[in-house]
């Protein structure tokens, strides 16, 4: 998940974490942990966020379904 994108979308709409938490039937701390990437959102929470924040399908994919993969190169030498 891309945390900064979700936060930016929430702020663009003028919503507080408290407002979103209430809309998702979550405690504010629970929502904050989700927004910060410490907990994952459920599918129904993502659907509700899409509606609340007026996100496009592309934005939902970018925010919630983009994997950040580190590239580790391994070099093998033969003698």
N, C-alpha and C positions, 0 to 999 in steps of 0.2 A: 504494500500500500504506500502511496505517496502522501505522507502526512501534510506537507505544506500545501498541496493542491486542495485537499479537503478543507483545511482551515481557511484558505483563501476564498473558496466557494461559499463557505459559511459567512465569512465577514462581508463578502460582496452583497449578500442578501440582508445584511444587517442583523443577523441572528447571533445570540450569545450561546455559549455551550449549555447554559442552564435551559434555554428555550428548546434547543435541539434534544437535550436529554429528556425533557418532559414529553416532547412529541414522540420520542421513541420508547417511552415508558421505562426509562433508565434513571438511575441516580446520576447526579452531575459528575461524581468521581468516576463512575463506570464509563460514562460517555467520554470523559477526558482521557481515560486510559485507552479507549478505542481510537480516538482522534490522534493520540500520540503514538499509536502502533504497538502498545503494550498488550492489548487484547484485540481479537478479530471481531469484525461485524458479522452478524448473521445475514443470510440472504434477504430475509424480510426487512431487516434494518437498512440494508443497502437500497432496497426498493423504496422504502419510505424516504431515505435521504435523497434519492434521485428525484422524487416528487417535491419534497420540501425545498431543495436547493435548485430545482429546475435544471438538472444536469442532463446533458445529452448522453446517449448510449456510449459515444466515444469517450466522453469525460468519465463516465462510470468505469469503463474499461481501464482507462489510464490511471485513475485514482486507486481502484480496488484490485485490479487484476494484472498489474505490471510487476514483473519480477525483476528485482535488482540482483544480478548475478555478477559475482566477482570473477574476473578472468585470471586464472593462475596458470602460468606457463611452466611446463616441466621440460627440462632438456635432458635427454638421455645420451650419454656418450658411450661409444663402443671402443674397446681397446684393440 
